[in-house]
């Protein structure tokens, strides 16, 4: 029981220490270019949250961020 409580305490501390990602501001999916809204799913990449058009785009963006994002984190398809 003590080990379980210790593990939970360590996990809680790790979550509390994790930095909060910057909120998403993009209006187009960085991967497929479809329109996104505040209700669209999001994914965090390099400390920045991005709205995506579908859940298939999350793994693509995480696997290839440089393909879809400029060095400053702006989506390459941003207008």
N, C-alpha and C positions, 0 to 999 in steps of 0.2 A: 504493500500500500504506500509506503514511504517513497519507493522508487517511482511509482506512478505520479504521486504528487510532485515530486522533484522534476520529473519529465514535463509535466504540465506547466510548472512554474518556469522552466527553461524555455519552453515553447512560447509562453505568454510574453516573456521578456524579449525574445527574438522578434515577435510581431510588433511589440511596442517600439522597438529600436529601428524597425524598417522605415526608411524615408517615405513620405507620402508623395506619390507621383504627381507631376504637374497635370492639371485637368485638360481634357481633350478640347480642342478648338476647331478641328478640321471639319469641313462641310462635305468633303468627298472622301470616299474610301481610298487610302493610299495604294491599295493593291489593285482593285478592279475599277476604281474611278466612279462608282455609283454614289448617288446622293446619300448622305447619312444625316441623322437627326440626333437630338439629345436622348432619344429612346433606343438608338442603335447599340449593338453590343460594343464593348470596348476591349482593348488589349493594351498592356503596358510594355513598352520597349524603351530601354535605356532611360528609365525614370520619367518617361512621358507617356501619358495616356492618349490613345488614338481611337476614334470611332471607326468601325469597320462595317461593311454592308452585310457580311455573313460570317458565320463561325469558321468557315474554311479559310478565310483571309487571315485569321489570327496566327495560325502556324506558319503561313507563308511570310507574313511580316516579321515574325520572330526569327525565322530561319534566314531571311535575307534582308535585314533592315537597310543595308547600304544600297540595295537595288531600288528601294521605294522612298527613302528618306535622304534629304540633303545632310551635309555634315552638321548643320545647326539643329537638325531634328524636324525641320519643315518638310512635309510631304512634297515629293517632286512634282506631283500633279496639282499642287495648290495654285489657286488663281489670285 
